[in-house]
Amino acid sequence: MKQKISDFFSNFMSGRYGADDLSKFMLAVCLILLVINIFTSQPLVYLLALVLLVWSYFRMFSRNYMQRSAENEKYLNLTQGIRDRFSKAGRKAKETKDYHIYKCPSCGQKIRVPRGKGKICITCPKCRNEFQKKS
């Protein structure tokens, strides 16, 4: 029985656009609005959440690849700066777990040094100045 259900779903979705970044964003906003609606009981908030839910499912089940792809591309272009900032912050947070970042005292160049190596002599790649720091 499970095999038939999965076959039905895969057959149903074949030729359809499916979920993309814009649809996922709209579903997340819909979920946030529904949680807000629990506390405020505003019909406008509920209606907006319902419209977003219907529109995102319409996009996912659509067979018009070109138009849905163009919509997603516009969304990605509009949010590129924000996504880059979050990505950079995530990389930086992950990096601080394994590395220290020091600035060269003479030129200000940032230098990444692995943690846990004790007191080490660091040579700046830009100005060749040597200084000691604890990693």
Secondary structure in CASP SS format (residue, H / E / C, confidence):
PFRMAT SS
TARGET T0000
AUTHOR 0000-0000-0000
METHOD secondary structure of the structure
MODEL  1
M C 1.00
K H 1.00
Q H 1.00
K H 1.00
I H 1.00
S H 1.00
D H 1.00
F H 1.00
F H 1.00
S H 1.00
N H 1.00
F H 1.00
M H 1.00
S C 1.00
G C 1.00
R C 1.00
Y C 1.00
G C 1.00
A C 1.00
D C 1.00
D H 1.00
L H 1.00
S H 1.00
K H 1.00
F H 1.00
M H 1.00
L H 1.00
A H 1.00
V H 1.00
C H 1.00
L H 1.00
I H 1.00
L H 1.00
L H 1.00
V H 1.00
I H 1.00
N H 1.00
I H 1.00
F H 1.00
T H 1.00
S C 1.00
Q C 1.00
P H 1.00
L H 1.00
V H 1.00
Y H 1.00
L H 1.00
L H 1.00
A H 1.00
L H 1.00
V H 1.00
L H 1.00
L H 1.00
V H 1.00
W H 1.00
S H 1.00
Y H 1.00
F H 1.00
R H 1.00
M H 1.00
F H 1.00
S C 1.00
R C 1.00
N C 1.00
Y H 1.00
M H 1.00
Q H 1.00
R H 1.00
S H 1.00
A H 1.00
E H 1.00
N H 1.00
E H 1.00
K H 1.00
Y H 1.00
L H 1.00
N H 1.00
L H 1.00
T C 1.00
Q H 1.00
G H 1.00
I H 1.00
R H 1.00
D H 1.00
R H 1.00
F H 1.00
S H 1.00
K H 1.00
A H 1.00
G H 1.00
R H 1.00
K H 1.00
A H 1.00
K H 1.00
E H 1.00
T H 1.00
K H 1.00
D H 1.00
Y E 1.00
H E 1.00
I E 1.00
Y E 1.00
K E 1.00
C C 1.00
P C 1.00
S C 1.00
C C 1.00
G C 1.00
Q C 1.00
K E 1.00
I E 1.00
R E 1.00
V E 1.00
P E 1.00
R C 1.00
G C 1.00
K C 1.00
G C 1.00
K E 1.00
I E 1.00
C E 1.00
I E 1.00
T E 1.00
C C 1.00
P C 1.00
K C 1.00
C C 1.00
R C 1.00
N C 1.00
E E 1.00
F E 1.00
Q E 1.00
K E 1.00
K E 1.00
S C 1.00
END
